[in-house]
Amino acid sequence: MQICKRCNINKSLSEYYKTTDRKSGRKTICKECIKKDPLTEQRKQVMREYGKQYHLKTKYNLTLDEYNLKLIAQNHKCAICGIDEKETVKGKLFVDHCHTTNIIRGLLCNNCNTGIGFLKDSISSLSNAITYLDKYKNMKQGE
């Protein structure tokens, strides 16, 4: 049992988030009070932004400003299919890069990025896929 520093109610330890910086192994404010905190959502947003910046820098050596400039240059649309960033499944565009040179090519929606990835960046595989689709484009059910 532990008394919450915010609501002053004695609650079981399961009502507190775990932490490594306290002897008890639990936060001093209960989960309920943390969820009520108006700053919690603000903190989450700050952490999301920090995580995005960290990911871009460590994986692609790209700053958030550089990412945003690419986004503006592409008019917030996928470089392949042209879908608007807001209409994508994840609501964002992903950094597309060459896996051998690590050169950044552009920003793609999840579907286009995954498609290129599954085809292993192979122009011949992509060309074969186009030929295949073209061959069956006018085919009707049952043919």
C-alpha positions as CSV (number, residue, x, y, z in Angstrom):
1,M,0.0,0.0,0.0
2,Q,1.1,3.5,-0.7
3,I,-0.4,7.0,-0.4
4,C,-0.8,8.9,-3.6
5,K,1.0,12.3,-3.5
6,R,-1.8,13.9,-5.5
7,C,-5.1,12.6,-4.2
8,N,-3.8,11.5,-0.8
9,I,-5.6,8.1,-0.9
10,N,-3.9,5.0,0.3
11,K,-3.9,2.5,-2.6
12,S,-2.4,-0.9,-3.5
13,L,0.9,-0.8,-5.4
14,S,-0.8,-2.2,-8.5
15,E,-2.6,1.2,-8.8
16,Y,0.8,2.8,-9.5
17,Y,3.1,2.6,-12.6
18,K,6.4,0.9,-12.2
19,T,9.6,2.9,-12.0
20,T,13.3,2.2,-11.4
21,D,14.2,5.5,-9.7
22,R,12.3,4.8,-6.4
23,K,13.0,2.2,-3.7
24,S,9.4,1.0,-3.8
25,G,9.7,0.4,-7.5
26,R,6.5,2.5,-8.0
27,K,5.7,6.1,-9.0
28,T,4.4,8.4,-6.2
29,I,1.3,9.4,-8.1
30,C,-1.4,6.8,-8.8
31,K,-2.4,5.8,-12.4
32,E,-5.8,7.4,-12.0
33,C,-4.3,10.8,-11.1
34,I,-1.7,10.6,-13.9
35,K,-4.5,9.9,-16.4
36,K,-6.4,13.0,-15.1
37,D,-3.3,15.2,-15.5
38,P,-3.9,17.7,-18.4
39,L,-0.1,17.7,-19.0
40,T,0.0,14.0,-19.6
41,E,-1.2,14.3,-23.2
42,Q,1.1,17.2,-23.7
43,R,4.0,15.1,-22.4
44,K,3.0,12.2,-24.6
45,Q,3.1,14.6,-27.6
46,V,6.6,15.9,-26.6
47,M,7.8,12.3,-26.3
48,R,6.4,11.3,-29.6
49,E,8.2,14.2,-31.3
50,Y,11.4,13.4,-29.5
51,G,11.0,9.7,-30.6
52,K,10.4,10.8,-34.2
53,Q,13.5,13.0,-34.2
54,Y,15.6,10.3,-32.6
55,H,14.4,7.7,-35.1
56,L,15.0,10.0,-38.2
57,K,18.5,11.0,-37.0
58,T,19.7,7.5,-35.9
59,K,18.3,5.5,-38.8
60,Y,18.5,7.9,-41.7
61,N,20.8,10.7,-40.4
62,L,17.9,13.1,-41.2
63,T,16.8,16.0,-39.0
64,L,13.1,16.6,-38.5
65,D,13.5,19.9,-40.4
66,E,15.0,18.0,-43.4
67,Y,12.1,15.5,-43.2
68,N,9.5,18.4,-43.2
69,L,11.2,20.0,-46.2
70,K,10.9,16.8,-48.1
71,L,7.3,16.6,-47.0
72,I,6.6,20.1,-48.3
73,A,8.5,19.4,-51.6
74,Q,6.3,16.4,-52.2
75,N,3.2,18.4,-51.3
76,H,2.5,16.0,-48.4
77,K,1.9,13.2,-50.9
78,C,3.4,9.8,-51.5
79,A,6.1,10.1,-54.2
80,I,4.7,7.0,-55.9
81,C,0.9,6.8,-55.7
82,G,0.2,10.4,-54.7
83,I,-2.0,9.6,-51.8
84,D,-2.2,12.5,-49.3
85,E,-0.3,12.0,-46.0
86,K,-3.5,12.4,-44.0
87,E,-5.3,9.6,-46.0
88,T,-2.6,7.0,-45.4
89,V,-3.2,4.1,-43.1
90,K,-0.8,5.4,-40.5
91,G,-1.4,9.1,-41.2
92,K,2.2,9.7,-42.2
93,L,4.7,9.2,-44.9
94,F,7.8,7.0,-44.4
95,V,11.4,7.6,-45.4
96,D,12.3,5.5,-48.4
97,H,16.0,4.8,-48.8
98,C,18.3,2.6,-50.8
99,H,19.3,-0.3,-48.5
100,T,22.8,-0.6,-50.0
101,T,23.8,3.0,-50.2
102,N,21.5,4.4,-47.5
103,I,20.7,7.3,-49.8
104,I,17.2,8.8,-49.1
105,R,15.0,8.7,-52.2
106,G,11.8,10.3,-50.9
107,L,8.8,9.8,-48.7
108,L,6.3,7.1,-49.3
109,C,3.0,5.8,-47.9
110,N,3.2,2.5,-46.0
111,N,1.8,0.5,-48.9
112,C,4.3,1.8,-51.5
113,N,7.2,1.6,-49.1
114,T,6.3,-2.0,-48.2
115,G,5.8,-3.0,-51.8
116,I,9.2,-1.7,-52.8
117,G,10.7,-3.5,-49.7
118,F,9.1,-6.8,-50.6
119,L,10.5,-6.5,-54.1
120,K,13.9,-5.9,-52.6
121,D,14.4,-2.6,-54.4
122,S,14.7,-4.6,-57.6
123,I,13.9,-2.8,-60.8
124,S,13.6,-6.1,-62.7
125,S,11.1,-7.5,-60.1
126,L,9.1,-4.3,-60.3
127,S,9.1,-4.5,-64.1
128,N,8.0,-8.1,-64.0
129,A,5.2,-7.1,-61.7
130,I,4.1,-4.4,-64.1
131,T,4.2,-6.8,-67.0
132,Y,2.2,-9.4,-65.0
133,L,-0.5,-6.8,-64.0
134,D,-0.7,-5.5,-67.5
135,K,-1.2,-9.0,-68.9
136,Y,-4.3,-9.6,-66.7
137,K,-5.7,-6.0,-66.5
138,N,-8.7,-6.7,-68.8
139,M,-9.3,-10.2,-67.6
140,K,-12.8,-10.9,-66.2
141,Q,-14.0,-13.2,-63.5
142,G,-14.0,-16.8,-64.6
143,E,-11.6,-16.4,-67.6
